[in-house]
């Protein structure tokens, strides 16, 4: 097997990994939406929301214990944080894998012997406006919505001992969202050490717009 055949096999394997990760991301997206709905219900009607969540937990674990609302509230926020964190990790991983696939396609095509551009040049050529909008929703609007739900949830809570645990979860969700948007929407590479020789304001300018 020559180098090109080995590289092409690696290319196919990487594309398969991306397809699997995209499928997992879709399930995570649905999970986030479901948790958002539960949090919204807790905001609108605390007793009804707590009743539904308690009933779900009892059906899952077969327990007859009564769970206090304040603990349900905290558990939901931390579950939200974990799902959001995993969702962000998955999206960044997919983004990095696509960039890697583009490099493999370029290597396979550079000698003209194998012309592959499905995921790179051909996919990005005359990129549809609709797909561009969907891309912005994933990268920018969805993180804003995720943060807004968490902030609003903790803003309407009564301050008590466990409130600070809830606030910690919200701060982490917002921090994760900011770092996610930083990577997905800007050129974060210019903030890394490999560009430390550049002037600070040049790095900031390139970070915002290359």
Secondary structure, DSSP 8 states (H G I E B T S, - for coil): --HHHHHHHHHHHHHHHHHHHHHHHHHHHHHHHHHHHHHHHHHH-HHHHHHHHHHHHHHHH-------HHHHHHHHHHHHHHHHHHHHHHHHHHHHHHHHHHHHHHHHHTTSSS---TTTHHHHTT--HHHHHHHHIIIIIHHHHHHHHHHHHHHTS---TTHHHHHHHHHHHHHHHHHHHHHHHS-GGGGSGGGTTS-HHHHHHHHH--
